[in-house]
């Protein structure tokens, strides 16, 4: 399924990304986000990111001018709340091709293919201040399901209380914990990219530490060590305010390879995590919407 569009005397072809070289996809990704408020990401890191989010080229689409990919939606495939779901791992358009309706056309091409593959819902996240993208998704019948904060910090700016780092529990590296036990620690369900399913996609890049009291797991934390992305941090409700979260976070930060950390997609209406992070001088950097479309 594809469509040809005539745009300013050039022929644009929209088609799936099946069989497209990953370096072509990366070049378009790098150009599309060159003027965004994010640092340029190397090839390996972009591939790691989209793999973690379940990227599937057969249900992803791009707009091509000749052989150049100029606009794209990279879709992931997985399960969300018991339903087969597509997840927008990244949508972008090279600056020179914006304002021509390409993102809208790509979404319109995507939906029939997603349905043919038995997918019943389409999930994404978008920066709240990106009005053009938010309006695009709303016009394509996406509905806001949750609001998220995201946080960034330099390791050198963090302020830990030495008193809270003194503990009477054990910290050790573990595998992904049992879902039922771990989820009993949560105040909210992790977003797509922070779920155990996503972490398993690139598990070799993650470290998981657990806090134990009398051999019982009372908290855990997960980080992607080369990107500084702390994906989950959770403590049993009966062991909170005892320094468990502080010790786990301190340990994760120690094993992160770079000088910065990020914590993406904490639910905005759960203020406890925000207060905890701010107490360590991890400040909010912005907000996102989680949006979903039923197919």
Beta strands, then each sheet from edge to edge (+ up, - down):
strand 1: 3-7
strand 2: 10-16
strand 3: 61-65
strand 4: 68-80
strand 5: 83-93
strand 6: 121-127
strand 7: 143-154
strand 8: 170-173
strand 9: 206-213
strand 10: 216-224
strand 11: 229-235
strand 12: 260-267
strand 13: 283-294
sheet 1: 1+ 2- 3+ 4- 5+ 6+ 13- 7+ 12-
sheet 2: 8+ 9- 10+ 11-
end
